[in-house]
Structure formats: C-alpha cells, structure tokens
Amino acid sequence: MSRSLAIAILAGLLISCSSEERALGPDLPQTAPNGRTDPRISIAENNFYQISQGGRYFSWYGCNGCHHAGAPISLDAPTPEKRRSFTFIYSAIANGHPGLGFGVSIPSEQIWQLTAYVRDLPRHHEEKIDRLNDDQSSEPSGRIWKGPL
C-alpha cells in the first residue's frame, strides 16, 4: 500500500469520527437555544451520539407513550417552518406540556438531546426504527413521565 493511500485512509477515519464525538460535562448546553442561529444547534443536530441519547431519553421519560413511532408529534405553531424549528421544538418540550413542566424537571442538556432526536425523526426509515427499538428494548421506559419522584 502506498504511503499517500495510508495517509488518506487515516485522515478519512479521523474526519468521520467527528459526528460521534461525545461531550460530557460543562460543554453541554445549560441554557435554552438563543434563536435559530445559535451555533449549538448544528452541533447537537449533527452529532449521532447526541441524537442517540435523545432517543434514549424519549423512551426513558415515556414520550413514546403518546408519541410512538409513526405517530405525529403535534405541535401548535403558526407555520410549518416554525413547527420544525429547533427553538420551537425545544420550547414545546420544556414549556408546552400543560401541567407537566418538563423544563423544570428535565435538565436543559437532555432537552437539547430530545430536541435533536425529534428533529431527526423524519429521517428514520424502517430499518433505523427497528434498530433503535432493539437497542432500547432493555432500557428503562416510563409510560408517561411525571417528573422525578
């Protein structure tokens, strides 16, 4: 194998790992998004690990009790673009469930991950849904989460 081919393969491997990067601790967002142009949005949405964690929390917190696979996630917004926006979905999770107040009981960084997962849902094809269901079959799951005990 030529040296340039080996360097190209190594560079490709290093570059491809960025979408799996895992940040733990204070690097995760601690506050709500600051509008559509918040640079943290693209970081959350382009990171497979953050989206995957959002899927775990979707099950853990019992979101799938009402919003099961294939069911629409109904969000009241004046326009379809706003309904799909990261900031609107974040706000709907944090503040939009009457009487549940998820924003005070679910940490902000987890709401970021949940939002990234919800925004990724339209890209879920049958095989991906099956894989996610298999991955999460042994995870704890709430029927409908009511907050910490």
MARBA-3410 file (N, C-alpha, C, O; in Angstrom, 1 decimal):
149
0.9,-1.2,0.0,0.0,0.0,0.0,0.9,1.2,0.0,1.9,1.3,0.7 ~ 0.5,2.2,-0.8,1.3,3.4,-0.9,1.1,4.3,0.3,0.1,4.2,1.0 ~ 2.2,5.1,0.6,2.1,5.9,1.8,1.0,7.0,1.7,0.3,7.2,2.7 ~ 0.7,7.5,0.5,-0.3,8.5,0.3,-1.7,7.9,0.5,-2.6,8.5,1.1 ~ -1.9,6.6,0.1,-3.1,5.9,0.4,-3.4,5.7,1.9,-4.5,5.9,2.4
-2.3,5.3,2.6,-2.4,5.1,4.0,-2.8,6.4,4.7,-3.6,6.4,5.6 ~ -2.2,7.5,4.3,-2.4,8.8,4.9,-3.9,9.2,4.6,-4.6,9.7,5.5 ~ -4.3,9.0,3.4,-5.7,9.3,3.0,-6.7,8.5,3.9,-7.7,9.1,4.3 ~ -6.4,7.2,4.1,-7.3,6.4,4.9,-7.4,6.9,6.3,-8.4,7.0,6.9 ~ -6.2,7.1,6.9,-6.1,7.6,8.2,-6.9,9.0,8.4,-7.6,9.2,9.4
-6.7,9.9,7.5,-7.4,11.2,7.5,-8.9,11.0,7.4,-9.6,11.6,8.2 ~ -9.3,10.1,6.6,-10.7,9.8,6.4,-11.3,9.2,7.7,-12.4,9.6,8.1 ~ -10.6,8.4,8.4,-11.1,7.8,9.7,-11.2,8.9,10.7,-12.1,8.9,11.5 ~ -10.2,9.8,10.8,-10.2,10.8,11.8,-11.3,11.8,11.6,-12.0,12.3,12.5 ~ -11.6,12.1,10.3,-12.6,13.1,10.0,-14.0,12.5,10.2,-14.9,13.2,10.7
-14.2,11.2,9.9,-15.5,10.6,10.0,-16.0,10.4,11.5,-17.1,10.3,11.7 ~ -15.1,10.5,12.4,-15.4,10.3,13.8,-16.0,11.5,14.5,-16.6,11.4,15.6 ~ -16.0,12.7,13.8,-16.5,13.9,14.5,-18.0,13.9,14.7,-18.4,14.5,15.7 ~ -18.8,13.1,14.0,-20.2,13.1,14.2,-20.5,12.1,15.4,-21.7,12.0,15.8 ~ -19.6,11.4,15.9,-19.8,10.6,17.0,-19.1,11.1,18.3,-19.2,10.5,19.4
-18.6,12.3,18.2,-17.9,13.0,19.3,-18.8,13.0,20.5,-20.0,13.4,20.4 ~ -18.3,12.7,21.7,-19.1,12.7,22.9,-18.6,13.8,23.9,-17.5,13.7,24.4 ~ -19.4,14.7,24.2,-19.1,15.7,25.1,-19.9,15.5,26.4,-21.1,15.3,26.3 ~ -19.2,15.4,27.5,-19.9,15.2,28.8,-19.5,16.3,29.7,-18.3,16.8,29.6 ~ -20.3,16.7,30.5,-20.0,17.8,31.5,-20.4,19.2,31.0,-21.4,19.3,30.3
-19.6,20.2,31.4,-20.0,21.6,31.2,-20.0,22.0,29.7,-20.5,23.1,29.4 ~ -19.5,21.2,28.8,-19.6,21.5,27.4,-21.0,21.4,26.8,-21.3,22.1,25.8 ~ -21.8,20.7,27.5,-23.2,20.5,27.0,-24.0,21.8,27.3,-23.7,22.5,28.3 ~ -24.9,22.2,26.4,-25.7,23.4,26.7,-26.5,23.4,28.0,-27.1,22.4,28.3 ~ -26.4,24.5,28.7,-27.0,24.6,30.0,-28.2,25.5,29.9,-28.9,25.7,30.9
-28.4,26.2,28.8,-29.5,27.1,28.6,-30.2,26.8,27.3,-29.7,26.1,26.5 ~ -31.4,27.4,27.2,-32.2,27.2,26.0,-31.5,27.8,24.8,-30.7,28.7,25.0 ~ -31.9,27.4,23.6,-31.3,28.0,22.4,-31.6,29.5,22.3,-32.6,30.0,22.7 ~ -30.6,30.2,21.8,-30.7,31.7,21.6,-31.2,32.0,20.2,-30.6,32.9,19.6 ~ -32.2,31.4,19.7,-32.8,31.7,18.4,-32.2,30.7,17.4,-31.4,29.9,17.7
-32.7,30.9,16.1,-32.4,30.0,15.0,-31.0,29.9,14.7,-30.5,28.9,14.2 ~ -30.2,30.9,15.0,-28.8,30.9,14.5,-27.8,30.5,15.7,-26.6,30.6,15.5 ~ -28.4,30.0,16.8,-27.5,29.6,17.9,-26.6,28.5,17.3,-27.1,27.4,16.8 ~ -25.3,28.6,17.4,-24.3,27.7,16.8,-24.4,26.3,17.5,-23.9,25.3,17.0 ~ -24.9,26.2,18.7,-25.0,25.0,19.4,-26.0,24.0,18.8,-26.0,22.8,19.0
-27.0,24.6,18.0,-28.0,23.8,17.4,-27.4,22.8,16.4,-27.6,21.6,16.4 ~ -26.5,23.4,15.5,-25.9,22.5,14.5,-25.0,21.4,15.1,-24.9,20.3,14.6 ~ -24.4,21.8,16.3,-23.5,20.8,17.0,-24.4,19.7,17.5,-24.0,18.5,17.3 ~ -25.5,20.0,18.1,-26.4,18.9,18.6,-27.0,18.1,17.5,-27.1,16.9,17.6 ~ -27.4,18.7,16.4,-28.1,18.0,15.3,-27.2,17.2,14.4,-27.7,16.3,13.8
-25.9,17.5,14.4,-25.0,16.8,13.6,-24.2,15.8,14.3,-23.1,15.4,13.8 ~ -24.6,15.5,15.5,-23.8,14.6,16.4,-24.7,13.3,16.6,-25.7,13.4,17.4 ~ -24.3,12.2,16.1,-25.1,11.0,16.2,-25.3,10.6,17.7,-26.3,10.0,18.1 ~ -24.2,10.8,18.5,-24.3,10.4,19.9,-25.4,11.3,20.6,-26.2,10.7,21.4 ~ -25.4,12.6,20.3,-26.4,13.4,21.0,-27.9,13.0,20.6,-28.8,13.0,21.4
-28.0,12.7,19.3,-29.3,12.3,18.8,-29.7,10.9,19.4,-30.9,10.7,19.8 ~ -28.7,10.0,19.5,-29.0,8.7,20.1,-29.4,8.9,21.6,-30.3,8.2,22.1 ~ -28.7,9.7,22.3,-29.1,10.0,23.7,-30.5,10.5,23.8,-31.2,10.2,24.7 ~ -30.9,11.4,22.9,-32.2,11.9,22.8,-33.2,10.8,22.7,-34.3,10.9,23.2 ~ -32.9,9.8,21.8,-33.8,8.7,21.7,-33.9,7.9,22.9,-35.0,7.4,23.3
-32.9,7.7,23.7,-32.9,7.0,25.0,-33.8,7.8,25.9,-34.7,7.2,26.6 ~ -33.7,9.1,26.0,-34.5,9.9,26.9,-35.9,9.9,26.5,-36.9,10.0,27.3 ~ -36.2,9.9,25.1,-37.5,9.8,24.6,-38.3,8.6,25.2,-39.4,8.7,25.5 ~ -37.5,7.5,25.3,-38.1,6.3,25.9,-38.1,6.4,27.4,-39.2,6.1,28.0 ~ -37.0,6.8,28.0,-36.9,6.8,29.5,-38.0,7.7,30.1,-38.7,7.3,31.1
-38.3,8.9,29.5,-39.2,9.8,30.0,-40.7,9.5,29.6,-41.6,10.2,30.0 ~ -40.8,8.4,28.8,-42.2,8.0,28.5,-42.8,8.8,27.3,-44.0,8.7,27.1 ~ -42.0,9.6,26.6,-42.6,10.3,25.5,-43.2,9.4,24.5,-44.2,9.8,23.8 ~ -42.6,8.2,24.3,-43.2,7.2,23.4,-44.5,6.7,23.8,-45.2,6.0,23.0 ~ -45.0,7.0,25.0,-46.3,6.6,25.4,-47.4,7.3,24.6,-48.4,6.7,24.3
-47.2,8.6,24.3,-48.1,9.3,23.4,-47.6,9.5,22.0,-48.3,9.6,21.1 ~ -46.2,9.6,21.9,-45.6,9.9,20.6,-44.9,8.7,20.1,-43.7,8.7,19.8 ~ -45.6,7.6,19.9,-45.0,6.3,19.5,-44.5,6.4,18.1,-44.9,7.4,17.3 ~ -43.6,5.5,17.6,-43.1,5.5,16.3,-44.2,5.6,15.3,-45.1,4.8,15.3 ~ -44.0,6.5,14.4,-45.0,6.7,13.3,-46.1,7.7,13.6,-46.8,8.2,12.7
-46.3,8.0,14.9,-47.4,8.9,15.3,-46.8,10.3,15.2,-45.7,10.6,15.5 ~ -47.7,11.2,14.7,-47.2,12.6,14.5,-47.0,13.2,15.9,-47.7,13.0,16.9 ~ -46.0,14.1,16.0,-45.8,14.8,17.2,-46.4,16.2,17.0,-45.9,17.0,16.3 ~ -47.6,16.3,17.5,-48.4,17.5,17.2,-47.9,18.7,18.0,-47.8,18.7,19.2 ~ -47.5,19.7,17.3,-47.0,20.9,17.9,-47.8,22.1,17.2,-47.9,22.2,16.0
-48.4,22.9,18.1,-49.2,24.0,17.6,-48.2,25.2,17.3,-47.6,25.7,18.2 ~ -48.2,25.6,16.0,-47.3,26.7,15.6,-48.0,27.3,14.4,-48.7,26.6,13.6 ~ -47.8,28.6,14.2,-48.5,29.3,13.1,-48.0,28.8,11.7,-48.8,28.8,10.8 ~ -46.8,28.4,11.5,-46.3,27.9,10.2,-45.6,26.6,10.3,-45.0,26.3,11.4 ~ -45.6,25.8,9.3,-44.8,24.5,9.3,-43.4,24.7,9.6,-42.7,23.9,10.2
-42.8,25.8,9.0,-41.3,26.1,9.3,-41.1,26.3,10.7,-40.1,25.8,11.3 ~ -41.9,27.1,11.4,-41.7,27.3,12.8,-41.9,26.0,13.6,-41.2,25.8,14.5 ~ -42.9,25.2,13.2,-43.2,23.9,13.9,-42.0,23.0,13.8,-41.7,22.2,14.8 ~ -41.2,23.1,12.8,-40.0,22.2,12.6,-38.7,22.8,13.2,-37.7,22.2,13.2 ~ -38.8,24.1,13.6,-37.5,24.7,14.1,-37.1,24.2,15.4,-37.9,23.7,16.2
-35.8,24.2,15.6,-35.2,23.6,16.8,-35.7,24.4,18.0,-36.0,23.8,19.0 ~ -35.7,25.7,17.9,-36.1,26.5,19.1,-37.5,26.3,19.5,-37.8,26.3,20.7 ~ -38.4,26.1,18.5,-39.8,25.9,18.8,-40.0,24.5,19.5,-40.7,24.4,20.4 ~ -39.3,23.5,18.9,-39.5,22.1,19.5,-38.9,22.1,20.9,-39.5,21.5,21.8 ~ -37.7,22.7,21.1,-37.1,22.8,22.4,-38.1,23.4,23.4,-38.4,22.9,24.5
-38.7,24.6,23.0,-39.7,25.3,23.9,-40.9,24.4,24.1,-41.5,24.4,25.2 ~ -41.4,23.7,23.1,-42.6,22.8,23.3,-42.3,21.7,24.3,-43.1,21.4,25.1 ~ -41.1,21.1,24.3,-40.7,20.1,25.2,-40.6,20.7,26.6,-41.1,20.2,27.6 ~ -39.9,21.9,26.7,-39.6,22.5,28.0,-40.9,23.1,28.6,-41.0,23.1,29.8 ~ -41.7,23.7,27.8,-42.8,24.5,28.3,-44.2,24.2,27.8,-45.2,24.6,28.3
-44.2,23.3,26.8,-45.5,23.1,26.1,-46.4,22.1,26.6,-47.5,21.9,26.0 ~ -46.1,21.3,27.6,-46.9,20.3,28.1,-47.7,20.8,29.3,-47.1,21.0,30.4 ~ -49.0,21.2,29.2,-49.7,21.8,30.3,-49.6,20.9,31.5,-49.9,19.7,31.5 ~ -49.3,21.5,32.6,-49.3,20.9,33.9,-48.1,20.0,34.2,-47.9,19.5,35.3 ~ -47.2,19.7,33.1,-46.1,18.8,33.3,-44.8,19.5,33.6,-44.0,19.0,34.3
-44.6,20.7,33.0,-43.4,21.5,33.3,-42.1,20.8,33.1,-41.3,20.8,34.0 ~ -41.9,20.1,31.9,-40.7,19.4,31.7,-39.4,20.2,31.8,-38.4,19.7,32.2 ~ -39.5,21.5,31.6,-38.4,22.4,31.6,-37.8,22.5,33.0,-36.6,22.8,33.2 ~ -38.6,22.3,34.0,-38.1,22.4,35.4,-37.7,21.0,36.0,-37.0,20.9,37.0 ~ -38.1,19.9,35.3,-37.7,18.6,35.8,-36.8,17.8,34.9,-36.2,16.8,35.4
-36.6,18.2,33.7,-35.6,17.6,32.8,-34.4,18.6,32.6,-34.7,19.7,32.2 ~ -33.2,18.1,32.8,-32.1,19.1,32.6,-32.0,19.6,31.2,-32.4,18.9,30.2 ~ -31.6,20.8,31.0,-31.5,21.5,29.7,-30.7,20.7,28.7,-31.2,20.6,27.5 ~ -29.6,20.1,29.1,-28.8,19.4,28.1,-29.6,18.2,27.6,-29.4,17.8,26.4 ~ -30.4,17.6,28.4,-31.2,16.5,27.9,-32.4,16.9,27.0,-32.7,16.2,26.1
-32.9,18.1,27.3,-33.9,18.7,26.3,-33.3,19.0,25.0,-33.9,18.8,24.0 ~ -32.0,19.4,25.0,-31.3,19.6,23.7,-31.2,18.3,23.0,-31.5,18.2,21.8 ~ -30.9,17.2,23.7,-30.8,15.9,23.0,-32.1,15.4,22.6,-32.2,14.8,21.5 ~ -33.2,15.6,23.4,-34.5,15.2,23.0,-34.9,16.0,21.7,-35.5,15.4,20.8 ~ -34.6,17.2,21.7,-35.0,18.1,20.5,-34.2,17.6,19.3,-34.8,17.5,18.2
-33.0,17.3,19.4,-32.2,16.8,18.2,-32.8,15.5,17.8,-32.9,15.3,16.5 ~ -33.2,14.6,18.7,-33.8,13.4,18.3,-35.2,13.6,17.6,-35.4,13.0,16.5 ~ -36.0,14.4,18.1,-37.3,14.7,17.5,-37.1,15.3,16.1,-37.8,14.9,15.2 ~ -36.1,16.2,15.9,-35.9,16.7,14.6,-35.3,15.7,13.6,-35.4,15.9,12.4 ~ -34.7,14.6,14.2,-34.2,13.6,13.4,-35.2,12.6,13.0,-35.0,11.8,12.0
-36.4,12.5,13.6,-37.4,11.5,13.4,-37.8,11.4,11.9,-38.0,10.3,11.4 ~ -38.0,12.5,11.2,-38.4,12.3,9.8,-37.4,11.5,8.9,-37.7,11.0,7.9 ~ -36.1,11.4,9.4,-35.1,10.7,8.6,-35.1,9.2,9.0,-34.2,8.5,8.5 ~ -35.9,8.8,9.9,-35.9,7.4,10.4,-36.7,6.5,9.4,-37.9,6.7,9.2 ~ -36.0,5.6,8.8,-36.6,4.7,7.9,-36.8,3.4,8.7,-36.4,3.3,9.8
-37.5,2.5,8.1,-38.0,1.3,8.8,-36.8,0.5,9.5,-36.9,0.1,10.6 ~ -35.7,0.4,8.8,-34.5,-0.3,9.4,-34.0,0.4,10.6,-33.6,-0.2,11.6 ~ -33.9,1.7,10.5,-33.4,2.5,11.6,-34.3,2.4,12.8,-33.9,2.3,14.0 ~ -35.6,2.5,12.6,-36.6,2.3,13.7,-36.5,1.0,14.3,-36.5,0.9,15.6 ~ -36.3,-0.1,13.5,-36.2,-1.4,14.1,-34.9,-1.5,14.9,-34.9,-2.1,16.0
-33.8,-0.9,14.5,-32.5,-1.0,15.2,-32.7,-0.2,16.5,-32.2,-0.7,17.5 ~ -33.3,1.0,16.5,-33.5,1.8,17.7,-34.4,1.0,18.7,-34.1,1.0,19.9 ~ -35.4,0.4,18.2,-36.3,-0.4,19.1,-35.5,-1.6,19.7,-35.7,-1.8,20.9 ~ -34.7,-2.2,19.0,-33.9,-3.3,19.5,-32.9,-2.8,20.5,-32.7,-3.4,21.6 ~ -32.2,-1.7,20.2,-31.2,-1.1,21.1,-31.9,-0.7,22.4,-31.3,-0.8,23.5
-33.1,-0.2,22.3,-33.8,0.4,23.5,-34.6,-0.6,24.3,-35.3,-0.3,25.3 ~ -34.7,-1.8,23.7,-35.6,-2.8,24.4,-35.2,-3.1,25.8,-36.1,-3.5,26.6 ~ -34.0,-3.0,26.1,-33.6,-3.3,27.5,-33.4,-2.1,28.4,-33.0,-2.1,29.5 ~ -33.7,-0.9,27.8,-33.6,0.3,28.5,-34.8,0.6,29.4,-35.9,0.1,29.0 ~ -34.7,1.3,30.5,-35.9,1.6,31.3,-36.8,2.5,30.5,-36.3,3.3,29.7
-38.1,2.4,30.7,-39.0,3.2,29.9,-40.2,3.5,30.8,-40.7,2.7,31.5 ~ -40.6,4.8,30.8,-41.8,5.2,31.5,-43.0,5.2,30.6,-42.9,5.3,29.4 ~ -44.2,5.0,31.2,-45.4,5.0,30.4,-45.6,6.5,30.0,-45.7,6.8,28.8 ~ -45.8,7.3,30.9,-45.9,8.7,30.7,-45.2,9.4,31.9,-45.7,9.2,33.0 ~ -44.1,10.0,31.6,-43.3,10.5,32.7,-43.9,11.7,33.4,-44.4,12.6,32.8
-43.9,11.7,34.7,-44.5,12.7,35.5,-43.5,13.5,36.3,-43.8,14.4,37.1 ~ -42.2,13.3,36.0,-41.1,14.0,36.7,-40.5,13.2,37.7,-40.9,12.1,38.0 ~ -39.4,13.7,38.4,-38.7,13.0,39.4,-39.6,12.7,40.6,-40.5,13.5,40.9 ~ -39.4,11.6,41.2,-40.2,11.3,42.4,-39.8,12.1,43.6,-40.3,12.0,44.7
END
